[in-house]
């Protein structure tokens, strides 16, 4: 891991198969991310992170590695600036009757703008996914994003 990699670990009371589905199913990602992850999830395939609201492609790339339900590695870039690409790795394993999900986002260019975008995004998205998997109800991430930076 490089010094500027973001590493997020969460423990979720569910199965590896459900976490895999939560990451790869457009119907599932729409519930906790307000976006849809779309692909066939085979190595070498394209994938897209599409707004569930207006179908705008927010992020995309290639599936670099796919071992369901254990590991998924994606290239990650804004379609408006494909040269600012990075890499996301999802590692899913079972620990003590729970799933441990590690999300490693790295390989950023030194002048990357994507790095600052994902630094705040992953904790919110992963918290919402965990909430949905454990309780059946996701966090309203749009309300939280709108509330960030405002005085109360």
N, C-alpha and C positions, 0 to 999 in steps of 0.2 A: 504494500500500500504506500502511496505517495503521501507526502506531508499535507497536501491540500485536498486529499480525499475526504469526503463526508461519509461517516459511518453511523448508521442508525440501527439499533437493535431493539426489538420489542418482543414480548412474550404474549402469546394469544391462546386462549382456551378454545382450541378448534383442532382441525386436522390439517396435515400438509396439503391434502387435496383441496380443501376449502380455501386455503390461502392462495394456492395456485389459481384457482377459479376466480378469487377476488382480484388478482392481478391481471388475469388474461381475458376475462369475460366482459364484453362491452356493457351488458346489462347490469353486471355487478359493479364495475368501476363507476358507472353513471350514478349509482346510489351514494357513494362516499366521496367521489372525486369531482363530480359534475362534469366529467369528461369520459370518453369511451376509449379504451385501449383496443385497437383493431388489428388483427393479424391472424395468420394460421399458426403462428408460433413455432414454425419449423426453422432450423438453422438456415441462414441465408435469405430468409423472407424479409420483406419490408414490414414495418409496423408503424402505426400512427396513433397519436394521442389527440382525439378529436373532441371539440367542444360539443357537449350534449345540447347546448342552447342553440348555436347557429351553425354547427357542423364545420367550423373553421379548424384546420389542422394546426394544433398548438406546438407539437413536437413530433418528431419522427426519427426513423433510422432503420437499422437492420437488426435482425435477431442473430446474434453472434454465437450463442450457445443456448440450447433448450433441452433440459433433462427433467421432464415433469415427474413428480411434483417437488423436485429438489433444488433446481438451479435454473435461472434464466439470466442471460447476459445480453444487453441491448446497447447499440450505439444510440446516442441521444443528441438531437440538434434541432434548433429552431429552423423551420423551412425558409425563413427570411435571411438566415445567416448560417448556412450549412457548414461553413468552415469552422464555426465555433462548436465543434462536436465534443462529446464526452462519452463516458461509458457508465452504465448502471448495471450492477449485479445484485440479483435477489438470491439469497441463500436461505433455504427453508429446511429446518430439521426439527426433530422431536426431542424435547428435553423435559424430563419429569412429568410426562403426561400432557405437556403443552407444546405448542409450536414456537420455536425461536426463529424469528425472521430478521435476517441481517440485510440491510440495504446499503450498498457501497456505491457512491457516486463519485467518480474521479476521472482522471486522464484529461483534465481541463487544460486549455492553452493558458499561458501566463497572463494574457490580456483578456481572458474569458469574461463575458457578461453573463453567461449561463450560470456560472458558479454562484454568483450573488442571488440569482433568481431561485435556485433550488435550495439554498441554505435555509430559507424560512419555510419553503413549501413542503419538504419531506416530513418534518415533524407533525405538521397539521394533517397531511394526507394519511400518514400511517396511524395517527391517533383516531382519525375518522374510520379507517378500515377496521382497526381493532374494535372500536365501539360497535360497528355494524356486525362484525362476526360474533361478538360476545353477547350483544343485547338485542340485535335485530334493528337497531336504530343508529344511523350515522350522525356525525356531528355536522351542523350546518356551516360548512367551511366558507361559504360565500359571506355569511353574516360576520364571521370572525375576520376574514380578509378586509371587509368594509370597515370594521371597527378598529383595525390596526392603525396606529398613528393618530387616532382621534382622542381628544381630551374628554374625560368623563367628569 
